[in-house]
Structure formats: structure tokens, C-alpha cells
Amino acid sequence: MKKSLVALALFGAFAATAQAQSSVQIYGTIDAGLGKATGSTTAVTKRDNNKLGFKGTEDLGNGLKAIFQLEIRYESDTGTLESNGARPLFQGQSRVGLQGDFGTVRLGRGLTAFQETSTGFEPWSGMPTPAGFQTDLTVAGYTSDPLSPAGNSRNRFSNAVFYNSPVISGFQFNATVAAKEANNNAAVAASVRNLTTNASGNYFVPGNVAPASNPYSVSVTYSSPGFAAMAAYERNGLQAKLWSVGASVNPIPELKVMLSIQHQNDEEFKIVNTGTKSWVLGANYDVGPGKIRAGYGQKTPDGVVKTKQASLGYDYNLSKRTYVYADISNKKAASTTNYNVSSTTNYIGVGVHHNF
């Protein structure tokens, strides 16, 4: 009897120790609403990405931890994987690494240093709603992974190493380097510049081609009470280059005002008109249980009519995990049939967002 009690006590102590040293968390987001854009019918849509994730840590001792994170993206209106299954199962990210006094090192697939940093200086926090600015203006129409398969999200690197330094006096350095590895991209035919639908023309890109040099992305961030800033530089698999700077200030605790500026150079892929510039000015204002989001931005691609967008949004928190929202926006951009002529798109959307 005594031996059994001792064994039971030892087992309980071991189980408690193991639980303290490692943990796995299941988390996610589900977002759905109704949206209507000019020229389209009202449809079930989303403001944010829907995700199901698994992340965990294991304490290895001496301040060292093993970490991992897997994230699936899905469509709440159909229950299917994002983009009808054309994207990877773990579209959001699939990374494993180590964390310690040296910072964090991970390997796998995830947002680049630039893409991850820039969302903090965009009034919709990088959410892909048409009212937001991240997917077009904040990235100046740039893609981090142009050599990925069709349908893939192109703001991430696959086959990459990710590093985040410790935060020292408010500063942090972040870097992402991808392998020179082919990733089953489709061939891109060469095109010739014309007067209405192609302002630049482009060179031929063969299918399943490896990058000429390693794609990489670096950023530096600074954060202090009431102020934050970032600077980033990135080069993708087609040798397109982008630099970005941003800053935010809180003149009062409830108000955050932010500005970001970007410039893209695409001369290794496009033949003429290879530069694109953009800027976004935005604000978030907390009012009781709600948040007002507002922004205005412009994008100036070479040889194409300027893009101008104004957006306004509102979140109302029903709890710590759930809020309802409404967004409206007006966007003027080059027409798809004639890049010398502006086309206006108005958007309105409402929905509910839940974190679990």
C-alpha cells in the first residue's frame, strides 16, 4: 500500500513538472459579414483572415525554449481552405525554432520581416478587408513571393530562416532569408507595353524557376510609450526591391496616429515604368467599448493613373473576444481596361469577429 502511494505521488509530481515545462495552445479567429462593392452583388465576406492555429513551447532549461506554430486558413462562408484549397494546408505559417537570450530563431514558412512589421502602422492592422490598405497601398502593390504556386498567399517566404533579436532599449532587429529553391511557380509569359492595359511590359519567367539570389527581408523597430517607428527593406525572388518607413504617435492615450511610406523598384521584371510609390495616413481612436478606424492613402505607379483611397471603420466590443464592425471606403484606381482612366469603387461591409 505504501509503495503504491509513493509511486502515485512520484507520478503526480512528474506529470506536474512535465506540464510546467511544455504547453500547447489551440487558438483561432472566425470572421464573417456582408459586403457590397460597386459592380457586384451583396455577398458573405470577411474583414479578417479566418484561422485555426496550434502553438507550443517546451522549456529546455537555462533560459532556452523550443517553440512551434502551425496555422491553417479557411473560409467561414464555405468551410473550405482559403482560396478553395489552392493554398498550402498551413497557409498562415508552419515554423519551429528556439528562443533564448539571443532572441528567436525559426525555420519554415511565415510572414517576412517587412510584412509582419508593417501591419502595426496601418489603421486596419493588416486585415485584408477592401476598406484596409495593407494588401495594396501599404505594400505598394508589391509581392514578397512572386515565384510561389498559383493561388498561394504572396506576403510570406517559404523555405526560410526567421530571426527576431531581443528588444534592447526599445529597439528590435528582424530578418528573414529564404533559400534559393524552386517552389513550383507557373511560367509567366513575356508581355509588350501597350497604350491602355499594360503600362510596363515584362520579361519572361520560366516555370519552377529558382531565384537568382536569396530573397531576404530586414526590419528595425522602435517602441516606447506613446511612440513607435519602423524601417524595412526587402528583395524578393524576382529581384524586386522595396523599402518602407513608418511611425505612430499617441498624442492622448485613446488616439493613435500613424504614417507609412513605401517605394518599390521592379526593374528586373518590368521593362519600363518600374517604380511604385505609396503612402498611408491613418488613425485609431478608442471611444468607450468601441474603436474608430480611419485612413487615406495614395499609390503612384509609373505610367498608371494614381490610386487614391479613403476609408472609415468602427468596431464595437461585445466582450474581450467578440466585436461587431462596419466599414466603408472609396477607392479610385486605374481602370482594368484603360490604365489612363480612373475607375471608382465604393465598398460597404458589416460583420462579426470572434477570437478563440
N, C-alpha and C positions, 0 to 999 in steps of 0.2 A: 504494500500500500504506500509506504513511504517512498519507495523507488518510483512508483507511478506518479506520485505528486511532484517529486523532484524533476522527473522527465517532463511533466506537463508545464512546470514553471520555467524550465530551460527553453522549451519550445515557444512559450509565450514571449519570453524575453527576446529570443532570436527573431520571431515574427515582428515584434515591435521595432527592433533595430533595423530590420530589412525595410520596413515601411518608412522609417525615418530617412533612410539613405537613398531611396528611389521613389519616384512617383510618376504616374501617367495621368494626363488630363484630357478629357474629351470636351471639345468646345465647338461653337459654330455660330452662324448667322443665317436667319431666314428673312427675306425682304420681298414684299410683293405689293403691287399697287396698280393703278390705272393711269395710262399716259396717252396723250394725243399730241401729235406733231402735224404741222402743215402738210397737207397732201396725203395723210394716212388716216386710217380709222382708229378709234379708241381701242387699246389693247391692254391686256395684263402685262405689266412690265416690272422693272425693278429699279431702285435707286442705287443700291449697293450690291456687291457680289455676294451670292449665297455660297456658304462654305460649311464643310464638316471637317474638323481637324483633330489630330492626335498629337500631343507633345509631351515630352517627358524629360526627366533629369535623373541622373544617378550620381550620388556623392562618392567620389573615388578617394577622398582623403586629401589632406594637405592643401585644401582650397581648390582642388581640381574637380570638375564635374563633367560627366558625359551628357550630351543633350541630343535630342532629335525632334523633328517636326514634320508631319505629313498633313497635307491639306487638299481635300477634294473640293472642286467647284461644281455646282449643279444649278439647274433652272427650277425655281419654285413653281412656275406655272405648268410645267410638264413632268417634273420629277426626273428629267434626263440629265446626263452630264452636260456641262457647259458646251455650247456650240454643237449640240446634237451628237456628242461623243467624239467629235473630231479632235478634241484636245486630250492631253495625257490624263490618266486617272488622277494622279496627284498634280493637277494643273497649278494649284496655288504655290506649293513648294514641296520638296522632298529633300531634307537635309539632315545630316548627322555631324556632330563635331564635339569639340572640347572647349571648356570655359574655365578661365582661371585668372590669376593676377595679370597675365599677359594680354587679356582680352578674350575674344571669342573667335574661334576658327571653325568653319563648317564647310562641308563638301556636298555637292548635289545640284539642285535646281532651286532658284528663288529670285526675288526682285534684285536688280542691280543696285549698287550703292547710290547712284543718282536717282533711280526710280523710287527707291524706298525713302530717301531723304526729302525729295521734292514735295511729297504729299503733305508735309507739315506746313507748307506755305501756299496752299490752295484752299479756298473757302469751303469747298465740299470735301476736304480731307482725302482727295484722290478717288472718291466714289465715281463710278462710271456713268452716272445719270447724264442725260443730254444737257441738263442745266449746269453741270460741272465743267471744269476747264482742263482737268488732268489729261484726258485722252487725246486732246488736240492742241490747245494753246500752251499749256504748261510744258509739254514736251515738244512744242513747235512742229508737230506733225512727224516727229522722229520715232523710229522703232529700234529698240535695243537688240532685237534678234531677227533680222530680216532673212536669215538663212534657215529658219525653222520650218517644219512641215506646214502645209496649208491648214488654216483653222486654229493654229496654235496662238496663244497669247504671246505678244512680242515685246513685253516690257520686262522680261526675265532672261537670265542666262541659264542654260543647261550645261552639264559637264564642267562645273565651275568650282572655284575656291572662294570663300567669302571670309573677310576679316573685319572685325569691329574692335577698335582699341578700347582700353578703359577710358572713362571720362576723367580728364585732368583739368582742373580749374575751369570747368565748363566746356572744354574742347574735346571733340572726339574725331578720330580718323576712321574712315570706312573704305574698303577696297574690295573689288570683285574682279577675278581674272578667269576667263573661260578658256578651255582647251581649243587648240586648232583641230577641231574634229567635225567631220561632215555630219549633218543631222537630218538627212532625207528631204532637203528643200526641193521644191519643184523648180524646173528651169524657168527663167524669166527671159522672154524674147526681147531682142533689141527693138527700140522704137525710135521714130524720127519726129522731131519737133514739128508741130503744125500751128496754125493761127488760132485755133479755137479750143481743142481738147487736150493738147499736150504741150505745155509751155517749155519743157526742158529736153525731152528725148532721153533715152537711157541706153547704157551698154548692155550686151548680152551677159546673162549669168547662167552657167550650166547647172543642171540638176545635181543634187547631192554633192555640192562643192564644199571643200574645206576653206575656212577663212585664210586669207593670205598671211595674216599675223593674228596673234591672240587678241580677241576682244577684251577690253577692260573698262572699268568704271571706278572712279575715286571721288570721294566727297569729304569735306571737313565741315563739321557743325559746331556751333557755339550756342549755349543756352544759359541764361541767368534769369532771375526773377524779373519779369516784365519785358524781356528782350531775347530774341533768338535770331540766328543767321546761318546761312549755308553757302557753300561754293562747291561746284561739282564739274567734272569733266569726264566724258565717255567717248569711246571709239568702238563701233560695232563691227560685225563680220564683213561688211561691205566697205569698211574704212570711212564711213560717215562719222563726223566728229560733232559733238555737242558740248557747249559749256553753259552753265546756269549759275545764277546767284539769286539769293532771296533773303528776306529779312522780315521779321514781325515784331511788333511792339504792342504793349498793353498800357495805354495811357490811363486807364482805370481797370480794376480787376475784371469787370464784366465784358470789356471790349478788347478784341484782338484785331489789329490792322496789319495786313501783310502785302508784300510786293515781291514778285519774282520776274526775272528777265532771262530769256534764253536766246541762244544763237546756234544754228545748225549749218554745217558745211557738208555738202553731199557730192563733191566734185569727182569722187572716184566712181560713182554710179551714174549720175546725171551728166549730160553733155554740156548744157548751158543753163543759166539761171539756177545756180547751185546753192544759193544761200537762203535761209529762212530765219526771220527774227520774230520774237513774240514777247509779250509782257502781260501780266495779270495783276490787277489790284483788287484786293478783296478784304472782307471784314466778317467777323463773327461777333454777335452781341447777345449775351445771356440776359434774358428777361424772365425772372421768376423760374417756372419749370420749363421754359422754352428757350429756343436759340434762333436768332435771325441770321441767315447767311446771305451775303450779297457780294457781287463781283462784276468787274468789267475788264475785258481784255481785247488785245488785238494781235493778229499774226500777219506778217508781211512776207509771203513767199516771193522770190524773184519771178517776175513775168506773169504774176497771177493777181487778180483783184484781192485787195486786203480783206481779211476776215475780222469782223467785229462782233463781239458777244456781250450781252448784259443779262445777268441772272439774279433772281431773288428766291430765297427759300426760307422755310420755317419748320422747326422741329418742336413738338410738344411731348415732353416726357410723361408717360403714364406710370412708369416705375423706373428703377435703376437699369432694367434690361430692355424695356419696350418703349418705343415712341412712335407717334404718327407724324407725317410730314406732308408738305406741299411745296412744289417747285414750279416756277415759271421762268422762261428765258426767251430771248430774241437774238437770233444769230443771222448775220449777213455774211455770206461767203461766195466764192466763185461758183457759178453755175456748172453743173456737170456736163452741159452741152456747149458751153462757151465761157472759158476762163476770164474773158474780158468783161463779163457781165455779172453783177451781183444777184444772188438769189436769197430770199429771206425765208427763214424757218422759225416759226413760233412753236413753243412747247409748253405744255402744262401737265403736271403729274401729281398724284396724291397716293399715299400708301402707308404701310405699317412696317416697322423694322423691329426685329426681336433678336437679342443675343442670348445664347445658352451655353 
